[in-house]
Amino acid sequence: MVEKSLRDFLSSISPYLKVWGGVRVSGVAINLDGTWFNLAIRLTFVENEPQKKEIQSPEPNFLYYTVEFPVSAVQELTRQFVLDGKFELQTGDKDPNALTPIFLKRERQNSNNALPDPVQWSTPMIREAGLPGDTSGRKRTSISLDGHGQYVHEVLNYEMARKIEARLRNSDPPYDGLSGLFAHILPGVSYSGRSNTLLEIVAELPFELRTGERDSALVESPARTSDGSLVLRCFYGPGTGLPPSLAALQREDAETLSDGRLRWMHRPAWPEGAEKARIVLFFEQEQVQTLEVDCWPSAGNLRQLIDTYFDPSQEKLKSVLSDRGVMNQQEFEWAVTRLLNLLGLPAIWYGKGAAEARPDISGYVEGGPALLVECTLEKPLLKFSGLAERMKQLQAHLGAETDVLALVVTRSDTVDSEKQQAQEHGLALVGQTELREMLKMIDDGAGTKESLAYLEDLRTNVNIDLGASLNTRWVRPW
């Protein structure tokens, strides 16, 4: 049975051996009557060439270790674990044959002198990241074998544990007892409350598929990834009948990260009628991971794509709109103009090259209102009467062609009394809270209809329900 588990595991990981650089074994062992026994051990795969070897023994009957091997050693190491029930730790710096066996289970012969039970191992378990309904937060798919060891107290009694924890806190480097040590050499494994020893072989596949900007996907892989070995297949919904798409990832199209890994950004083809896509990542015909993304409204999507080319993640825009420590009126006006355009409201900055005493920004929405915008870093009350007069002038200039929607936009926080006064002047007041909401609307894919509805609600209601406003649309008031 264990032989089959080992064969199946090695067969499952064989396609990925070419992208790993090494194998790492980390663990903790206890010496009982001259023999070393396992308290916790984990074999994992790493992308870099083997370079780490750390063996520490702050107490004569206790040691912990992290040792790396070339990936070619995986068969020998897994055979030791699964078939021989031990790990042979090289403890000599100069003599490669100076090996210390660490037994994975402490066995006692029973009264009938029957052979002791060997370590039992599970069948290979594939934990795929990105499956619908998965709440684990898993970022990478893994293939693992779990061993069934024994109770912790069979190899580590209370007095010995107490002595070891004191040594660890006073050692160099120091750790906060066994819990602190486990957190360092066995990330994700807790010592506190553990009743059984740990036996694990984990092959975490070195690929990641996650959501990118808007309706795109990001793929990351090791530097060893060859051209065309990674393929993305996109399946579209709702319903059936929409043609899937395929993309083979090429190294020349990838971004090289600081650690040498490769990253691709892929946007699905989004055929007509598609609202969702299930993206499936394959490595040499092996399914690695899945991801589901929603389609964004096309116009807003393109505006966002263009904008993030100039300001990735739009951090500069958000900073100018929210950082009240930077007192630059003109930059604030530019940022408001950009914000309106990103929301599907065509706007032009008139800060220069315009007649005297005109508002900062104006524009026109096809089939909708003309926009008139006055910007101020603070004290929005001072702008109300002047903008109200300019709104009447522009309305007279336009006649009955369309309505005028006038806004005062400020970087300061506003209060209900200011909003009330703005409404009495026929204006909408946009303060810091509203600016944050408008930025969120961009992230949520809002377009012209939703943006106009939101601003119109600001003009007529002191407190608005954003969800309700996005289900309406702007209409002429006559």
N, C-alpha and C positions, 0 to 999 in steps of 0.2 A: 504493500500500500504506500509506504513512504517513498519507495523507489519510483513509483508512478507519479507521485506528487512532485518529486524533484524533476523527473523527465518533462512533465507538463509545464512546470515553471520555466525551465531552461528553454523549452520550445517557444513559450510565450514571449520571452524577452529577447530571443535571438535576433529579430529584425532590428533591434535598437542598439545592439552592442557597438556598432560602428560610430554612433554619435556620443557615446560615453567615453570619458578619458580614464576612469579608474573606479575602484571599489573601495569603500570605507567601512571599517569595522570599529564600532565603538562599544564600550561595555564597562561593567563593574564586576569584580570577582572577590570572593572570600576564601581564605585558606583555612581548611579544617583538617587537623591531623596530618599536615604535610601535603595535602592535595587541594588544588584550586577548583572552586565551584562557581558557577555563574549566578550572579544576582540579576543582571540585565545585560543583554547583548542585542545589537542591531547591525545588520549588514545593509548598506545603501550604495547607490551608484552616484558618481560625481562626474561632472563634465570635464574638469581639468585633469592633467596628468598627475599621478600620485606624487605627493610631496610632503605629506604630514605624517609624523610619528611622535606620539606623546604617550609616555608610560610613567605614571606617578604612583608611589606607594608611601603615603604619609604615615601609615601604620603597618607593621610587619605582616599582619594577616589580612591586609586589604590592599587592593590596587584598582586603578582605573586607567583606561587607555583609549586612544584613537589612532588607528593605523590605516594607512592607505596602500593599496596594491594596484598593479596594472590590471586593466579590464580582462586580460587573458587569464587571470587567476580565478575568475568567477566560478568555473566548474570545480576546481579543487576546493575552494572555500565553502561552497554550498554543499559539496559532498561531505566535508568535515562536519558541518552543522547537522545535516539531515540524516546521513547514513552512519557517521561515526559518533555522533552525539558529543562533539567537542570542538574547540577552536584552539589551534596551536599558535600561541603568541610568541613571536620572535623577540626575546628579551635581551639578547646580546647585540651590542652595537657593531662589533667587528665579525663575530662568528654567526653566519646565517643559519647554522645548524643548532644554535642555542635556543631551543624551543621550550616553552612552558605550556603544557596542555591545560586548558580550562574546560572542565567537564560541564555540560549544559544541564545535567541533572545529578543530584546526589542520591544514589540508590542504596538501599539496605536489603540484604538477603533476608527472605522470610524464614520462618522456622522449618519449612520443608526443603530448604536449600534450592528452591526454584529460581530460575533466572529472573533478574530484575526486569521490570518493564522499561523498554526503551522510550526515548522522547517521541511523542506523537506530533505529527505535523498536519496542518490543514491541507486541503486542495488549494491550488492557486486561486486567489481572489482578485478580480479586476474591479477597481473602484473608479468608474469613469466620471470625470468632472463635467459639469454643465448639463447633466440630464434634467429634464423637466421635473420640478418638484423637489430637487435636491436642495436641502437647507444646510448642508455641512459647511458651505463656504470653501469647499475644495477647489484649488486653482489648477491642479494638474492631475491627470489620470495616473493611477499606480497599479502595479501588479505585485501581490505580496504572498508570502507564506508565513503563517503564524504557528509557532511551536507551543505545545502545552507542557510547561515546566513543572513547578512544584510550589508549595507554599513558601513564602519568604522566610517564615520562622524556622523552616527546616535547615536553612543555611545561615541565618543571621538572627541571633537572639537579641533580646532587649539590651543587655549589658554591653555586648559587642557593638551594637548600633550606636549606643550612647557614646562610647569611647571613640568610634570612628567619626561621628559628627563633631565632637570636640576637636579632633585632629584636623578635620577639614576646615573649620573656622579659624584655626591658627596656623594653617599651612601657607605655602607660597606656590601658586596663587591660592588665595582663600576662597572658600565657598560656604554658603550658609547651609551647612549640613548636607545630607544626601539629597534633599529637595533642590538645593542650589546646584549641586553637581549634576543631577539628572537634567536640569534645565539647560546646562551648558553643553553636555556631550550627547544628550538624547532629547533634542527639542521636541516638544509636544507630548513627552512621557512624564507622568507625575509619579514621584516616589510616595508622597503623602497619601495614606490610605490604600496603598497597593498591597494586595494579599498574595499575588502570585509573581514569580520571577518572570522577566521579559525575555522572549525569544522571537526575533523578527527578522525576516528578510524582505526588504522593501525596494522595489524597482520603480521609482517615481519617474515617469516618462518626461524627458527634458523639453517638453513643448507646452506652450500656453496659448489658449484661444480665449480672448475676452473682448468685451464691448469697447469700441473706440469712440471717436467723436461722432455724435448724432447716430446715424444708422449704419455705421461701419464696424468692422471687426479688426482687432490687432492680433497678429500671430507672432510669437517669439520662439526661436529655436537655437540650438547650439551652433557654434561657428563651423562645426564639421558637417553641417547639413549640405547635401549635394543638390545641384540644380534639378528641379522637377520631382524630387523625392517627396515634397509636401504638396498636397492637392486639397483645394477647398471645393466642396460641392454644396450648392445652395438650392434648397427646396422651398418653394413659395406657396403662400396661402393667402386668404382662407380658401377652403375647397380644394379641388383637384383640377388637373388640366393645365395648370400653368407650367411652362417648360422650365426645368432646372438649369442651372448654369454651372460651369466648371472653370477653375483657375488653377494652373500649375505655377507655383511660386519659384521665381528665379533669383539667384543670389545678387545679380546686378541691380535688382529692384529693391533690395532690402536696405534698411538703415542699420549701420553697425553701432551697437551700444558700447558704453565705456568698458564693460566687462567682456567685450568681444562677441556677445550674442547677436543674433540677427533679428530684425523686426520688420514686419510688413504691415501695411494698412490696406485692407481690402473692403471695397464697397460693393454690395451685391448689385446685380444688373437691374433689379426691380422691374420686371415686365409689367405691362399695363394690367391694372387690377390687383396687383400684389400689395398686401398690407403687412405681411410678416414674412420672415425668412428663417428657416432653420439651416444654420451653417455647420457643416460637418468637416472636420479636419482629418485627412488621411496621411499616413506616412508609409510609403511603399505598399499600398493596398490595405494597410491595417488601419481600422478606425481608431482615432486617438481621443477625440473630444467633440462635443457639440455645443452650439450656442444659438440662442434665439434672439433676433432683433426685430424691431418694428420699423416700418418705412416712415420716413418723415415727409411732410408736404414738400413737393418738389421745389416750389419757388423759394420757400424759407430755407430749404436744405441748401440750395445753391448759394443763397446770400451768406449763409453760415460758412460754407466751404471757402468762399472767396475771402471772407473776413478773417477766418482763422489762418489763412495763408500769410496775412500781414501781422496778425496778433494771435499766435497760438494760445489756446485756452482763454483768449480775450481778457487776459490779466490786466493789460494796460487800460482797456476800456473800464473795467470794474474799478481799478484804482482811481482813475480820474473822477468817476462818478461818486465814489464813496469816501475818498481820503480827504477829510476836511482840514488836514494839516498843510495841504498844498493849495495856496491861494492864487490860482491862475484862472482868471475869468475866461480868457479866450479858449484855453484847452477844455474847459468845462463846456463851453458852447459847442465846440467841435465834437465832443463826446456825446452830447445830447443829440446832435444832428445824426451822428452815426447810429445811435440807439434807435432813433425813429426809423431810419432806413432799414435797419435789421428787422424791425417789426412790420415791414411792408408798408411803411408810410413815407413816401418820397418827400425828402426835405432838403432845403438848400440853405446854407449859411450866408447871411447878408451882413455879417459884421464889418465887412469892408466893401467898398464899391457900391454903396447904396445911399439913398437920400438920407438926410439927417433925421434923427428922432424916429427911426423905424425899428421895429422889433428885430431880434437877432436871427430868427429862423422862420421860414415859411415854406409852404409846399401845397400840393394838391393831390388828392386821392381820386382816381378815375371813378366817377359815379358816386363820389362821397364828398366830404367837406373840404374846404381850404383850411390849411393849418397856419396858425400864427402863434409863435412861441417866444416868450421872453425868459431869459436865463439869469439867475442870480445866485451867488454863492450863499448869501444869507439875507435875512430881512425881506422875505417875499411880499409882506404887506405894502412895502413902498412901490411895488410894481403894479398893483391891482388897477388903480384908477387910470394910469397911463395906458396900460394894455387894453383896458375896456374901451377907451376912446379910440385907439388904433383899430380895434375889432369893428367898431361902428363905421369907421372910415373905409376899411376894406370891404365891409358888407355893402356899403353904398356904392363902392367902386365896382363890385361884382353884380349888383342888382339882384335879380331873382334866380341867377344861374345856379347858385349853390349856397350852402350855409358856411359859416366860419366857426371853426373850433379853435378856441384860444386857450393856451396853457401858460402858466407860470411854473417854471421848473427850478427847483432849488436843491442844493446839496444838504441843507439843514433838515433837521427833524421838524415836522409840522404838528400843529394841534388842531383840535376840532373847530375852535373859534376862528382860526385862519382859514380853514377849509370852508366854513360857513360864509365868511366875508367874500371869499373868492367866488362862491356860487351866487352871492347877491350881485356881484359884478358880471355874472354870466360866464365865469372862467372856471377852468379846472386847475387845481393846485396839485403839482407833483412834487413830493418831498422825498426824503431818503427812503422811507418805507416803500413808497410807490416805485422808486427807481429800482430797488431790489426785486420787487414783484415783476417789473418789466423785464429785467435781466433773466428772471426765472421763466418768464413767458417765452423768451427766445430759446432757452434750453428745452422747453416743452414743445417747441415747434409752432408757436402761435404765428398767425399771419395777419393780413390787413383787417379782415372782418373782426377777429377777436380783439385786436389792438384798439380799433375804433370803439368797439363796444365797451371796453374797459375805460378808455378816456372819457367817453360820454357819461358813463356812470360816475366818474369822478366829478364831472361838471354838475350832476344833479343830486348826488347822494353823499352825505358826509361819511357814512360807513357803508361799504359795499361788500357784496358776496362775489368774490372773483369767479367762483365756479358758475354762478348764475349768469354773470355778465358774459362769460365766454360762450354761452348757449344762445346769445342774442346777436343781433347785428345792427349796425348803425343805419338809421333811416332819417330822411329829411324831416324836419319838424313841422312841415306844412302839408 
